[in-house]
Amino acid sequence: MAAMASSVAALSACTSAPPAVPDPTEDPVLGHIHALDYDPESRRTYASAHNGVWVVPTDELPETYPGGGLGPSVATQVAGRAQDTMGFTVARPGLLLGSGHPDPEDQPDLTPPNLGLIASTDGAETWVPVSLRGQIDFHDLETAELPDGELRIYGHDASDATVRVSDDTGGSWRAVASIQARDLAADPQRPDRLYATTAQGLVRSDDAGATFTAVPDAPPLYLVTVTDDGEILGIDTDGVIHRYDGTTWTPHGRTDGVPEAFSYVGGAAPWLLIADQRGLIATDDFGDTVTTLLPMAG
């Protein structure tokens, strides 16, 4: 497993040509969207969903969005694969990590049908198992770079509500806190800092997930993410988008209904991606105005 993880780390450091653009799907039905992220190497925006990993259309977004003006004009299912990718993140440029369950036509002998940690370096066209295959279904994956060059991976194990941590790019794991979390967010500048949204409110760990304490005065966040500069962005249980600059929580726009996924992209403006009742949307002003990338199916 450690060797596999090392090979994944080495592959992620290589520069390669962007993966081929998948053929458009006539009637895109993503199903429930689990996660959203942007890959600076391919300049593609991805949605991981119940029915696979999809490239999201961003061709109508302005150049302030990192992938604006690029990509397909419709959502495209990568490799025609309906892999239920629950946990998903762009860990490094060109390196995608995932978890969940295989396409119903793939790996019929995998029991239980849990993918563990998987990795892709070709834009989700192919995936390789890294660790915990047949054991773990991570519903959330977060990463942070460590000083020694390894990648720390935080995963929330859906089977027993345990946060698991790897400090060697997925080769080995340790169980830390048991916590009923809806969402996790790692601080890119402080790899030991991890946020989690819970029914009791926003909590924070400063010891790599071993213990958590409540964040004072935080709104009741449902989803949370952290910017490259360490600002906290979150969506509360009423759909209001909040921004925390280290001193003050500031409310901004709001979602339509309960959001499914939330991600910070950044760029020349503070672009966010949100999946809610409107569909998949992008905003560069914390939800005050939005652009619909993919309307809600049906």
C-alpha positions in Angstrom: 0.0 0.0 0.0 2.8 2.4 0.8 4.4 1.7 -2.5 1.2 2.4 -4.3 0.8 5.7 -2.4 4.4 6.7 -3.3 3.7 6.0 -7.0 0.6 8.1 -6.8 2.6 11.0 -5.3 5.3 10.6 -8.0 2.7 10.6 -10.7 1.1 13.8 -9.3 4.4 15.6 -9.5 4.7 14.9 -13.3 3.6 17.3 -16.0 1.3 15.6 -18.5 -0.9 16.6 -21.3 -4.5 17.4 -20.3 -6.8 14.4 -20.5 -9.1 14.1 -23.6 -12.4 15.8 -23.3 -15.2 13.2 -22.7 -18.0 12.9 -25.3 -21.0 15.0 -24.2 -23.9 13.1 -22.7 -27.2 13.9 -24.4 -29.3 14.0 -21.2 -27.1 14.5 -18.2 -28.5 13.0 -15.1 -25.8 13.3 -12.4 -28.0 12.2 -9.5 -27.1 13.5 -6.0 -23.9 15.6 -6.2 -21.5 14.7 -3.4 -18.6 17.1 -4.1 -17.3 19.8 -6.4 -13.7 20.8 -7.2 -11.4 22.4 -9.7 -8.2 21.1 -11.2 -5.6 23.8 -12.0 -3.6 21.4 -14.2 -6.4 20.5 -16.7 -8.4 23.7 -15.9 -11.5 21.5 -15.5 -14.3 21.7 -13.0 -15.5 18.4 -11.6 -18.7 17.2 -9.9 -18.6 13.8 -8.2 -22.1 12.4 -8.1 -24.2 9.3 -7.6 -23.8 8.6 -11.3 -20.1 9.2 -11.8 -17.6 11.9 -12.1 -18.6 14.7 -14.4 -16.8 17.6 -16.1 -18.9 20.7 -15.5 -19.5 23.3 -18.2 -17.7 26.6 -17.4 -17.5 28.0 -20.9 -19.8 30.9 -20.1 -18.0 32.0 -17.0 -15.6 35.1 -17.3 -11.8 34.8 -17.3 -11.8 35.7 -13.6 -12.8 32.1 -13.0 -9.7 29.9 -13.5 -11.4 27.7 -16.0 -13.7 30.3 -17.5 -14.3 30.1 -21.2 -13.1 26.5 -21.4 -14.5 23.0 -21.2 -17.6 21.4 -22.7 -20.8 23.3 -23.2 -22.8 20.5 -21.4 -22.0 18.3 -18.5 -20.0 15.2 -19.5 -19.8 12.0 -17.7 -16.1 10.9 -17.6 -15.5 7.5 -19.2 -19.2 6.7 -19.2 -18.7 5.3 -15.7 -21.5 5.5 -13.1 -19.2 5.1 -10.2 -20.9 6.4 -7.0 -18.0 8.7 -6.0 -18.9 9.8 -2.5 -15.6 11.4 -1.3 -13.8 13.4 -3.9 -11.1 16.1 -4.0 -8.4 17.5 -6.3 -5.5 16.8 -3.9 -2.8 18.4 -6.1 -2.8 19.7 -9.7 -3.6 16.6 -11.8 -4.2 14.3 -8.9 -7.8 13.3 -8.1 -8.6 11.3 -5.0 -12.0 9.5 -4.5 -13.9 6.9 -2.6 -17.4 5.4 -2.7 -18.8 2.5 -4.6 -18.0 1.1 -8.1 -20.1 1.3 -11.2 -22.8 -1.5 -10.9 -21.1 -3.2 -13.9 -17.6 -3.0 -12.5 -15.9 -5.1 -9.8 -19.0 -7.4 -9.1 -16.9 -9.5 -6.7 -16.0 -6.5 -4.4 -17.6 -7.2 -1.1 -18.5 -5.0 0.6 -18.6 -2.8 -2.5 -16.4 -0.1 -0.9 -13.6 1.4 -3.1 -11.5 2.6 -0.2 -9.1 5.3 -1.4 -8.6 5.5 -5.1 -6.6 7.9 -7.3 -6.6 9.2 -10.8 -4.0 11.2 -12.8 -5.8 11.3 -16.1 -8.9 13.3 -15.2 -11.0 10.4 -13.8 -10.7 8.4 -17.0 -9.1 5.6 -15.0 -8.7 5.0 -11.3 -6.1 3.0 -9.3 -6.7 1.6 -5.8 -4.5 3.1 -3.2 -5.6 1.6 0.1 -8.5 0.2 2.1 -10.2 -1.4 -0.9 -13.3 -3.4 0.1 -13.1 -1.9 3.6 -13.9 1.8 3.7 -16.4 4.2 2.1 -15.2 7.7 2.7 -18.0 10.2 2.4 -15.6 13.1 2.7 -12.0 13.6 1.7 -9.8 16.6 2.6 -6.0 17.1 2.0 -3.2 19.3 3.2 0.5 19.4 2.3 2.9 18.4 5.0 6.4 20.0 5.5 8.1 16.7 4.4 6.4 16.8 1.0 3.9 14.1 1.8 0.2 14.6 1.5 -2.0 14.4 4.6 -5.4 13.0 3.8 -8.4 13.3 6.1 -11.3 10.9 5.5 -14.7 10.6 7.2 -15.6 6.9 7.4 -19.3 6.6 6.9 -19.6 3.2 8.5 -18.7 4.3 12.0 -18.5 8.1 11.9 -14.7 8.0 12.4 -12.2 10.5 11.1 -9.2 8.6 9.7 -5.9 10.3 8.8 -3.0 9.3 6.5 0.3 11.1 6.6 1.9 9.2 3.7 -0.4 10.1 0.8 -2.9 7.3 1.6 -0.5 4.4 2.2 -1.4 3.9 5.9 -4.1 5.2 8.1 -4.9 5.8 11.8 -8.3 6.4 13.3 -8.7 9.6 15.3 -11.9 11.2 16.6 -15.4 9.7 16.3 -17.7 12.5 15.2 -21.0 12.7 13.4 -19.9 15.2 10.8 -21.8 16.5 7.8 -18.7 18.1 6.2 -15.0 18.4 6.8 -12.6 21.2 5.7 -8.8 21.2 6.1 -6.8 24.4 6.4 -4.2 24.5 3.6 -1.9 26.6 5.7 -2.2 24.6 8.9 -2.3 20.9 8.1 -3.1 20.0 11.7 -6.3 22.2 11.6 -9.5 20.5 10.6 -13.0 21.9 10.7 -16.2 19.8 10.9 -19.9 20.7 10.8 -22.0 18.9 13.3 -25.6 19.0 14.7 -24.1 20.8 17.7 -22.4 23.5 15.5 -19.0 24.1 13.9 -16.0 22.4 15.6 -12.3 22.6 15.0 -9.3 20.4 15.6 -5.8 21.6 16.0 -4.2 18.2 16.5 -5.0 16.5 13.2 -8.4 15.3 14.1 -7.7 13.8 17.5 -9.9 16.2 19.4 -12.4 18.8 18.5 -13.7 21.9 20.2 -16.6 24.3 19.4 -15.8 27.4 17.3 -17.0 30.3 19.4 -19.8 32.5 17.9 -19.9 30.6 14.6 -23.2 30.3 12.8 -24.8 26.9 12.6 -22.9 25.8 9.4 -24.1 22.9 7.4 -21.3 22.9 4.8 -17.8 24.5 5.3 -14.7 25.2 3.2 -11.4 27.0 3.8 -9.7 29.3 1.4 -6.0 29.3 0.5 -5.5 32.1 3.0 -7.3 30.4 5.8 -10.6 32.2 5.7 -13.6 30.1 6.6 -16.6 30.0 4.3 -19.7 28.2 5.1 -23.4 27.7 4.4 -25.7 27.6 7.5 -28.8 25.5 8.1 -31.0 28.3 6.6 -28.9 28.5 3.4 -27.1 31.7 4.2 -23.5 31.9 3.0 -21.0 33.2 5.7 -17.5 34.5 5.5 -15.1 34.6 8.5 -11.9 36.7 8.2 -10.5 35.7 11.5 -12.4 38.3 13.4 -16.0 38.7 12.2 -18.6 36.4 10.6 -20.3 38.3 7.7 -23.5 37.0 6.1 -23.9 37.3 2.3 -26.2 35.6 -0.2 -28.1 32.4 0.3 -28.7 29.1 -1.4 -32.1 27.8 -2.7 -33.1 24.9 -0.4 -30.6 22.6 1.3 -27.3 22.6 -0.6 -25.7 19.3 -1.6 -22.1 20.4 -2.2 -19.9 23.5 -1.7 -16.4 24.3 -2.8 -14.0 27.3 -3.0 -12.2 27.7 -6.3 -10.7 31.2 -6.0 -9.0 32.8 -9.0 -9.0 36.5 -9.8 -12.3 36.7 -7.8 -13.5 34.6 -4.8 -15.3 32.0 -6.9 -17.5 29.4 -5.2 -19.3 26.4 -6.5 -22.6 25.3 -5.0 -25.1 22.5 -5.8 -28.6 23.4 -4.6 -32.2 23.3 -5.7 -31.3 25.6 -8.7 -28.7 23.1 -9.9 -25.0 23.7 -10.0 -24.1 27.3 -9.7 -21.1 29.6 -9.5 -20.7 32.9 -7.7 -17.9 35.4 -7.3 -19.5 37.5 -4.6 -20.4 35.0 -1.9 -23.9 34.2 -3.4 -25.2 37.7 -3.9 -25.3 37.0 -7.6 -25.0 33.6 -9.3 -24.4 32.0 -12.7 -26.2 28.6 -13.3 -23.7 26.2 -14.9 -26.2 23.2 -14.9 -29.9 23.6 -14.0 -31.6 21.1 -11.8 -32.6 18.1 -13.8 -36.4 17.8 -14.3 
